[in-house]
C-alpha cells in the first residue's frame, strides 16, 4: 500500500498538467483577439493616410470587426452545441487566418471593412467558445485562474501587436501589420487539433464512454470522474434547452441578464477606447510621432503584467472583492486622466502624470473586470442553457464594443476630452455599486452547486454560497 502513494501523486500531477495544457491551448484563442485589438491601433494612422480616410471612416474600420464578432458570437452558440467546442475553435482559427490575409491585401476602405467583418466572425466564435470550453474542462478549484489565462492571452496578443506595429511603423508597413497576425492564427489552429472534446458536451450528445475517457485524462482519479459525471448527468436531466429554458424559467433569465449586464459593463469601462485609440490619447496628452506608439507599447506591457497578478489572486481573494477594488481604481484613473486632458497644453511633468493615470486605469481593469467578467459569465449559466446564456452575453460584449468603437472619436470632437473621459469615470463608479449589490462570489464552488442555487431562486448575489 505504501508503494502506491507516489504513483497516485504522479497521476494527479499528470492530470493537472494535462488540464493546464488543454486549458492553456484553448486560451490561445484570446491571443487572436488581442492581436486584432492591438494591431489596428498602430495601423490606423497609416491606413487613414493610404486611403484618405475621415475620422468617421476610421471609426467604421475599427468597429467593423466588432460587428463581425457579434455575428460570430450569434453563430457560435449553435456551432458549439451541434459541432462541439473543439470543432468551433478549429473553424474560428481557419476564418481568422483567412480574414487576416484579406485585411493585408485589401484595396479600399470598403474592402478593408468587409475583411475586418470576416475577421470579427472568427473572433466572435473564439471569444464565445474558449471560456466556455475552459470552464468545462477545468477543476473547480482552478477554474478562475484557468479562465483568467484566456484574458492573459488577450493582453499578450495586444502587447505583441503594439510592439510589432511600433517596429513596422518606421517602414509605414501597415499591410504587414495586419497580415502578420495570420502566423499565430495558423499555429493556434495546429494546437487546437490536439485538444480533446469537452466532457460536458460529450455527455450532452450521449457519448458517455468518451466523456469518461477525457475526464480520466484530466482528473486521473476514478472517484472524482464518477462524481463529476454523475453531477453533470443530473443537470442534463432538466428537459428544457436554450431559448425554451429562457422563455419558461425565470431563474435562468436572471443568469442570462446578469451575464449580459457584466459583458456590457466590461466594455463600457472604456478599456477598448484605450486599446483602439491609445496613440490618439497619447497625442492628446502632448506626445508626438513614434513616442505615441512606444507609449502604447508600455500600455500593453502593463496590461500583461497586471493580468498575471489577477491570475494569482482570482482563486484566493475571490471575484467580488477584486472587482470592487478594480472599479474603484478605474474610476480614479479615468477621472483624473480626463481632468488632465481637459486642461489643454501640459508641461512634461503633467504629461507623465497623465500617463501614470492611464496606467492606473489599465492596472485596475487588467486585475479585475478584464479576466473576471469572462470567469463569471462562464460560471453562472446552468448546463442546459449554457450555450444560449454565454452566446447572449458574448453578443452583448461585441455590441457594446461596437458602440464604444464607433462613437469615441465623435464624442471627443463633440464633447471634448474632459467630458468624454469623465463619462467613463462615472460609469465605472456605477459599476462598483452594481458589483456590490448584484454580483455573486463563485470562488471554489462547483458549476453544479451554482446552478442548484440559481434554480432554487436564491438572490443572484448569493448563488455562489
C-alpha positions, 0 to 999 in steps of 0.5 A, spaced: 500 500 500 505 504 501 508 503 494 502 506 491 502 513 494 507 516 489 504 513 483 497 516 485 501 523 486 504 522 479 497 521 476 494 527 479 500 531 477 499 528 470 492 530 470 493 537 472 498 538 467 494 535 462 488 540 464 493 546 464 495 544 457 488 543 454 486 549 458 492 553 456 491 551 448 484 553 448 486 560 451 490 561 445 484 563 442 484 570 446 491 571 443 487 572 436 483 577 439 488 581 442 492 581 436 486 584 432 485 589 438 492 591 438 494 591 431 489 596 428 491 601 433 498 602 430 495 601 423 490 606 423 494 612 422 497 609 416 491 606 413 487 613 414 493 616 410 493 610 404 486 611 403 484 618 405 480 616 410 475 621 415 475 620 422 468 617 421 471 612 416 476 610 421 471 609 426 467 604 421 474 600 420 475 599 427 468 597 429 467 593 423 470 587 426 466 588 432 460 587 428 463 581 425 464 578 432 457 579 434 455 575 428 460 570 430 458 570 437 450 569 434 453 563 430 457 560 435 452 558 440 449 553 435 456 551 432 458 549 439 452 545 441 451 541 434 459 541 432 462 541 439 467 546 442 473 543 439 470 543 432 468 551 433 475 553 435 478 549 429 473 553 424 474 560 428 482 559 427 481 557 419 476 564 418 481 568 422 487 566 418 483 567 412 480 574 414 487 576 416 490 575 409 484 579 406 485 585 411 493 585 408 491 585 401 485 589 401 484 595 396 479 600 399 476 602 405 470 598 403 474 592 402 478 593 408 471 593 412 468 587 409 475 583 411 475 586 418 467 583 418 470 576 416 475 577 421 470 579 427 466 572 425 472 568 427 473 572 433 466 572 435 466 564 435 473 564 439 471 569 444 464 565 445 467 558 445 474 558 449 471 560 456 466 556 455 470 550 453 475 552 459 470 552 464 468 545 462 474 542 462 477 545 468 477 543 476 473 547 480 478 549 484 482 552 478 477 554 474 478 562 475 485 562 474 484 557 468 479 562 465 483 568 467 489 565 462 484 566 456 484 574 458 492 573 459 492 571 452 488 577 450 493 582 453 499 578 450 496 578 443 495 586 444 502 587 447 505 583 441 501 587 436 503 594 439 510 592 439 510 589 432 506 595 429 511 600 433 517 596 429 513 596 422 511 603 423 518 606 421 517 602 414 509 605 414 508 597 413 501 597 415 499 591 410 504 587 414 501 589 420 495 586 419 497 580 415 502 578 420 497 576 425 495 570 420 502 566 423 499 565 430 492 564 427 495 558 423 499 555 429 493 556 434 489 552 429 495 546 429 494 546 437 487 546 437 487 539 433 490 536 439 485 538 444 480 533 446 472 534 446 469 537 452 466 532 457 460 536 458 458 536 451 460 529 450 455 527 455 450 532 452 450 528 445 450 521 449 457 519 448 458 517 455 464 512 454 468 518 451 466 523 456 469 518 461 475 517 457 477 525 457 475 526 464 480 520 466 485 524 462 484 530 466 482 528 473 486 521 473 482 519 479 476 514 478 472 517 484 472 524 482 470 522 474 464 518 477 462 524 481 463 529 476 459 525 471 454 523 475 453 531 477 453 533 470 448 527 468 443 530 473 443 537 470 442 534 463 436 531 466 432 538 466 428 537 459 428 544 457 434 547 452 436 554 450 431 559 448 425 554 451 429 554 458 429 562 457 422 563 455 419 558 461 424 559 467 425 565 470 431 563 474 435 562 468 433 569 465 436 572 471 443 568 469 442 570 462 441 578 464 446 578 469 451 575 464 449 580 459 449 586 464 457 584 466 459 583 458 456 590 457 459 593 463 466 590 461 466 594 455 463 600 457 469 601 462 472 604 456 478 599 456 477 598 448 477 606 447 484 605 450 486 599 446 483 602 439 485 609 440 491 609 445 496 613 440 490 618 439 490 619 447 497 619 447 497 625 442 492 628 446 496 628 452 502 632 448 506 626 445 508 626 438 510 621 432 513 614 434 513 616 442 505 615 441 506 608 439 512 606 444 507 609 449 502 604 447 507 599 447 508 600 455 500 600 455 500 593 453 506 591 457 502 593 463 496 590 461 500 583 461 503 584 467 497 586 471 493 580 468 498 575 471 497 578 478 489 577 477 491 570 475 494 569 482 489 572 486 482 570 482 482 563 486 484 566 493 481 573 494 475 571 490 471 575 484 467 580 488 472 583 492 477 584 486 472 587 482 470 592 487 477 594 488 478 594 480 472 599 479 474 603 484 481 604 481 478 605 474 474 610 476 480 614 479 484 613 473 479 615 468 477 621 472 483 624 473 486 622 466 480 626 463 481 632 468 488 632 465 486 632 458 481 637 459 486 642 461 489 643 454 497 644 453 501 640 459 508 641 461 512 634 461 511 633 468 503 633 467 504 629 461 507 623 465 502 624 470 497 623 465 500 617 463 501 614 470 493 615 470 492 611 464 496 606 467 492 606 473 486 605 469 489 599 465 492 596 472 485 596 475 481 593 469 487 588 467 486 585 475 479 585 475 473 586 470 478 584 464 479 576 466 473 576 471 467 578 467 469 572 462 470 567 469 463 569 471 459 569 465 462 562 464 460 560 471 453 562 472 449 559 466 446 552 468 448 546 463 442 546 459 442 553 457 449 554 457 450 555 450 444 560 449 446 564 456 454 565 454 452 566 446 447 572 449 452 575 453 458 574 448 453 578 443 452 583 448 460 584 449 461 585 441 455 590 441 457 594 446 464 594 443 461 596 437 458 602 440 464 604 444 468 603 437 464 607 433 462 613 437 469 615 441 472 619 436 465 623 435 464 624 442 471 627 443 470 632 437 463 633 440 464 633 447 471 634 448 476 630 452 474 632 459 467 630 458 468 624 454 473 621 459 469 623 465 463 619 462 467 613 463 469 615 470 462 615 472 460 609 469 465 605 472 463 608 479 456 605 477 459 599 476 462 598 483 455 599 486 452 594 481 458 589 483 456 590 490 449 589 490 448 584 484 454 580 483 455 573 486 462 570 489 463 563 485 470 562 488 471 554 489 464 552 488 462 547 483 458 549 476 453 544 479 452 547 486 451 554 482 446 552 478 442 548 484 442 555 487 440 559 481 434 554 480 432 554 487 431 562 486 436 564 491 438 572 490 443 572 484 448 575 489 448 569 493 448 563 488 455 562 489 454 560 497 
